[in-house]
């Protein structure tokens, strides 16, 4: 560890070398002008190696992991890339000053023979009522979180968890009120870039602050302290009344000149990947190969399970029939780690990475058609998604039967497609078929959000009903979930069926967008106040 410092001999440059001793750091300031040596020098059982003479030596206690982060951060980054707790502090306000009125000028007989100053003395700053405006200390620097496309993960915040803004400047004065006095400079704003899709919450209480889902979105999380004011000592009260200046008579009142302290807050940052399409599947199902086949992304592809540890993003080709030729209309696809059975119990990589599916509009279930029972693999995916978030099984999804380049998978493709296509509830079917199903095509029960409970008995009934519905949801099977929008067979390795899959993805996204717009219009129409037509006899 090396840095620049100054020594008692007045040299401009000195080197600081440190060595770690447990939780302490030994700092030695070496001055190049007081001497020169090369090699090892021992003093009292301690040794220092370097160039120069040791002039200062001290032990400074460091917080463990304050800068380096967790020990397994480099070896297991998938455990830390999407969640972190940081502390930010805005800058303190600059201090004001205690001023004195200038002494009145005394007429001198020889003043007419003296040379006059070329520079004017200047004028005081006054308000609308004519009162003098005294300078203020600088405002402390604010702390702002900004969504930046160049940031990918939250790993850098594990190495530096504390961010401090600079304080405002003090009012520079020599103790006398003059027109040359100026306000202190404001502290610079500390802008911290975070990945797009970061959710900001308070660590204490978990209050939601912002969802930075677009590039350029920002939020001020800590406001800088206000600057201190300037006051005048009350020696001549008559002159002060005329000028209308703030005064102090007690020396203890000088505390008003101090700047306000900044805010310190602990924040919990959670990253949710912003993507339109999400890839879900068991390990070695071919998700990364599919992402590499339909986009220009280059994820890691290997024959062992859990190759993907962190989500990979890629941009699909747009619709070539549009005016721009599909250049700017492509959707974003996210490849997630492998999901196995009983992942909700902590097996495999768990299921916490499924939080990155919350922003997706369409899910793609990648199933390996060469396994002994692909239908069971598909059922495992649906059940794990439902146990994590029941909303996931209500979204439109596409089933992709991969690895058709294998002869065994190609032989049973037709029967697999018919079996999986008939599993679940069709949202576009008639009312007699979807009896008891929701508008989105699932029979999962929901609580009516318009219910209002007034007494304790009603509250207890509602709690009992919630428990019953929760138990019923856990007992739901794949047949009660939404039916897949399409079942497509591909070979990601050979590039077979990719064009057909892209067409199905575009059609599904367009249908989902139209349905969302229709639902939004209905909500806006329901929220409008109803106009009551006046009776004819009142007109």
N, C-alpha and C positions, 0 to 999 in steps of 0.2 A: 504494500500500500504506500503510495507516494502522493504528496501534495505540496503546495507552495505555502510558505510561512515567512515571518519576519523575525529577526533575532535582535538581541540587545546591542550588537555591534553596529547596527545600522545597515547591514547588507540588504540588498534588494531581493535576492532570491536565496531561499534555503530549502532543503529537502526534508520531508518528514517521512520516516520509515516506521512501520508498525509491525508488531508480531503478536499473534493471538496466544493468550495464556488462559485456556478455559473460556470463561465468560468475560474475560477482560482483554483489553488490547493495550499493548505497550507502545507508546508513541515516543520517538526520539527525534528531536530537532537537531539537524546537522548544519553547521554554518561553514561555507566554503572559504570565508575570508579569515577565520581565526586559526586555521591550520589545515593540514592535509595528511591523511594517512590512508593506507590501503591494506586490507587484511582484517584481522580480528583483534579487538582490544578488550581486555578483561578488567573490570573494576569491581572489587568487592564480591567476587563470585559471579557477577553478571557480565555478559559479553555483548558487544554490539559490532556488527560487521557493516562497513560502508566506507564512504569517502568523506573526510571532514572530521570535525571534533564535535562530540556530543555535548550540547549546552543545556538541554532540558529533557527530562524523562518523566513520564507520568503514566498512570494506569487509568483507563476510562472504561467503565462498565457498559456493556452493550446488551440490548435486548436480543435474546435468542430468536433467530428467524426473522429479524426486523427487515433485513435487506435480501437475504438469500432465499427466503421462502421455505416451504416444506422440504424435507430431505429427499423425498421421492418425486419431486416436481419434474425433474428431467426424465426419469425412468417411467413414470406413470402419469403423463399429462392429462389423460382422459378423465381423471378423477377431479381435476381442478379447472378445466378449461371453461366451464359454463357457470360457475358460481364463486363468489368471493365477497368478503366483508372488508370494506375500507373505511378509513376515517379521514374526513376533510375538515379543514379549519380555514375560515376566511381571515383576512388581515385585520389587524387593529387599526383604529382611526388615529391619525396624527394628532399631536398635542398642539394646543393653542399657546398663548403667551400672556404674561402679565405686563402691561404697558404703562408707561408714564407719559403724561402730556408734555410736549416740548416746552422749554422755557420761553417766555415772551421776549421778543427782540427789544433791545434798549437802543434808543436813538443816539448815534455817535456823531459828534460835530465833524469829524474827518471822514464820515462815511461817503460823502459825495466825491471825495478824491480817490476812493478805493475802486478797483475794477469790479464790475458786476459779473456774476456768473453767466456764462453763455447758456447753460442748460436751465430750463425752467424747473422750478421746485416741484411742479405737478399739483394735482388736485386730489382731494379725498373722494372716495367712493361714497355716494349718498343714495338713500332710498327715495321713494315717491313723496314721503313726508318731510324730506330734508334732513333726516337723521343720518349720522355717519354709519357706515357699514364696516365693521372690523373684519379682518381676515379670519379664515377658519383653517383648521388642520385638514390634511388630505383624507379623503375617504379610503377606508381599507379595501383591499382587493377582494372581489367576489369570486366564488367558485362555481363554475358552470360545467355540466356534463354535456358533451356534444356527440351525436351519433356520426361516426366516420366510417366510410366504406373501406378504407385502407386497414382498419383494425379487424382482426379475425376472431380472436379469442380474448378471454380475460386472464390469461396466464401472466402477462406483465404486472398485473395488480397484485399477484401473490408475492412478487419480489419487492414491491414498494407499496405498502398498504396505507401509508400516511402521506397526505398531500396538503401542504400549507401555502396559502397565498401571502403575498408581501403586504406589509403595513403601509399606511399613508404617511406622507412626509410631514414633519413639524413645520410650524410657522417660523420662518427664519427672521429673527428680530434681535436687536441689541437692547431691547427694553424701552424704547422710545417710540411713540406713535409718529409715523411719518407716511407721506403718500407713497413711498417706495415699498411699503409692505405688501406682500402678495400672499394669496392662499397657498397652503401646502399642496404638493402634487398628490393626486390620487394614486393609490396602489394599483398596479396592473391586474387585470382580470385573469384569473387562472382558468384556462379552458382545458378540460381533461377529455381526450378522445376515447370513446367507447365503441364497441362493435354495434352495428345496426341490429336492432332487435333486443336491446338490453332493457330489462325491467328494473326500475329503481324503486326500492322500498327503504323505509327506516328500519334499522336493526332493532331498535327498541319499540315494541308495539306492532311492528310489521305494517305500518301505514303505507299505502300505495302512493307514490309520488308521480311517476311518469312511465310511459312506455315509448321508448325511442325507436319507433318502427321504421322510420324513413331517414335517408341521409340528410343531415343538416338539422334534425330535430335537437333541441337543447332544452335544458332546465337548469335554473339557478337553485342550487341546493344549500348554499350558505352565503349570506349577505355580509359584506364587510362592515366594520364598525364605523360609526359616524366620526367626523373630525371634531376636535375640541375647539372651543370658542376662545376669543381673546377678550380680556377684561382690563379695566383701567383702575389703578389704585386711587382711592378717594382721598386725595390731599386737599384739593380745592373744590369743595362741593358746588360752589356757584358756577364755575365753568363747566362742570360736568352736567349740571341741569340744563344749561343752554345747549350743549351738544347732544344731549340725550343718549349717552353712552352707558353700557353696562359697567357697573362698578362693584368693587369689593372693599370691605373695611376690615374684615377678619382674615388673618393670613390662612386660616383653615379652609376658607372658601376657594382657595386656588385649585381645589379638586375639579372644579367645573372646566378648567382648561385642559384636562386630560381627555384623550380620545376614547371613544367607546370600544369595548372589546369585541373581537370577532366571534362568529358562531362556530361551534365545533359539533359535528354530527357524525354518527356511525351509519353507514349505508350498506345495504345488502344488494348486490348487483347479480342479476340472474339473466343469462343469455338464452333467448329463444330464437332459433334459426328462422329467418324470414324466407319461406319457400311456398310455392303454389302446389307442388306435388311432393309427396313423401314416399320413400321406398321402405317397406317393412318386409321382413322375412327371417327365416331361420338361418343359422350360420351355414356358409357355403352354398347358399341358394343361388348366388350369381347376381347380387345387388350391385356390387362394385363393377362387375363386368357390364351390366346393363347401363349403368351411369356412364361408363367410358364409351359405350356403343352409341348412345343418343346425344352425348354432349362432347365437348372438347376437354373435359376434366380428365385428370390422370390420377385416379385413386390407386392405392396399393392393392394389388391383386395377388393372392397366393392360395395354395391348396389346403392350408390349415384353417381351422375355425377362428372366429373373432379377429380377422385381419383388420377390419375397420373398428377403430376404437373411438373416433370422433367423427361427427357428421361431415360429409363431403358435399359440396354444392356444385351444381352445373346448370348451364342455361340451355334450354331446348331450342330447336329451330322453330321459327315462327311460321305462320300460315303463308305458304307461297302465293295464295290467291288474293292476298290483300295488296293495297296500293304500294306499300313499302317493300313488297316481296318477302315479308316475314323477317325483316332485319331487326325490328324493334318490338315485335309482338310475341317473343318467345317466353315461355314460363320458366320458372326456376324449380329445379329438382334437388331434393336432399336425400342423401344416402345415409341411413342410420345403422348403428351396430346390430349384430344378430340378436334375435329374441328367441328364447327357448322356453320350454314348458316349466311352469312354476317360477318364472322370473319375478313374479310379485312377491315370492318368498325370499328373494335375494340370490337365486341361483344364476350362474353365468355372470354377466355384467349387470344384472339387475334390470330394472325398467325405468330408472330415473331419466334416461336419455329420451324417453317418450314424450317429455315435455316439449321437445322441439317439433312435435306434430301439431301443436295448438294453432299455428298460423296457416297450416296447409288447408287447401280446399278439396283436394282429391288425394286418396291414398292408393298406392299400388302394392298389392300383396304378391311378392315374388315367391313362387313355389317351385321346388325342384321336382320335375316330373319323373325323374329316374329313381326316386326313393321307393321303398316298398309300399308306403301308404301316403300319397300326396294329399288325399282328402283329410286325413288326420292332421297333417301339418297345417293345412288351411284352417282347420277348426282350432288348433292351438293358438294361431295368430289372432283370430277373432276373439277368443276367450280372454287372452292376455290384454288385448286392447280394451275390452269391456271392463275388466277388473281395474285397470288403471284409470280410465275415464270413459264412462258410458257414452259420451258425446262422440267419441271416435267411431263407434259402430253405426252411428246415424249418418255419417258422411258418405257421399258416393265413393265407391272404390272399384278398382279394376284388378282382376286376378291374372297374373302372367305366369304361364306354365313354361318354365325355362328348361334348357338343355335338351331340346328336341333333336339335336344332332346325334343323340344316343338312340340306338334302334329300339330298345325297350321302352323308352319314353314316347317315341313316335307311335308305337303300336297301340298304346293305351290312351293316347291323347283325346280321341273322339269320346270315349266313355267318360274320361275325367271332365271334359268340358261340359257334357250334358249333366253330370252329377252336381258339379259345383254351381252351374248356372241356375239350377232349381233349388238351391239351398237358400233359405231366408224368405223375407217378405218383399214382394214387388211393390214399390211406392206408386207405380203408374197403373196398378190394377184397379178393378172396380171395388165398390164399397163392400160387397158381400165377401170378397176374397180377403180383404184387409180389415176384417171386422175387429175392432179393438186396437188397430194400429194407429200410430201417430201420422202427422202430415209428412214426415220425412221417411216413412216406410219402416218403422220398427214398432214392436209391441212393448217396448220398455215403458213402464208406468212413470208418470211425472206428477209432482204436486202442483196444484193450482196456485199460481203466484198471487191471485186476487183474494185469497182467503184471509180473513182477519179474525183474530181470536181476542176475545174481551175478558174472559175469566180464566182461572187457573185450571178448571176442568177442561176447557177447550184446548188449552196449551198442552195438557197431558195427553189428550186425544191425538193432537197433531204429532206429538213426539212418538206415540205408539204407532201412528200410521207411517211415519218416516222409517221407523225400525222395520215395520212389515214390508214396506216397499223396498228398502235396502236389501232385506233378505230375499225378496222375490227377484230383484235384479241379479243377485249373485247366483241364483238358481237358473237363470235364463240360459238357453242353449243357442247354438248357431242358427237353428231354424227360426228363432224369433228376431234375428237381426236383419238388417237391410240386405237385400239381394244384390250381388255384384252387377255393376253396369255392363260389364263385358268380360269375357274370358278369352285371352289371346295366347297363342302358342308361339314361342320365339326360340331362337338360339343366339344368345348374346355373344358367344364366341365366334360363330360363323356369320353373324349379322343377318340371320334369317328372321323375317317377320317384323323387322324394326319399323318399316314404313307403315305397316298396318297398325302397329302399336301407337305411333305418333298421331295417326289420324284419330284413333279412339280417344287418346288423351285430349286432343283439341276439342273434339265433340263433347266430351264429358265436362271440360272446363267451361265451354260456352253454355251448356245447359245449366250448370251450377250457377253461372253468373246471371243468366236470365231469371232463374228461380230466386236468387238473392235480391235482384232488383224488384221483382214482383212482390216479395215479402216486405221489402223496404217501403214500397209505395202503399201497401196495405196498412203498415204501421203508421205512416204519415197521415193517411186518410182517417185512421181511427183516432189519432191524436188531435185532429182539428176540432175546434168547437162547433157544435151543431147550431145552425141558424134557425130560429123559430119564426115561421111566417106569421105575420100579424093577421088577425081575422079580417074578412072583407068589410065588415061594418066599421072598423077603425080606420080604414084608408080614406 
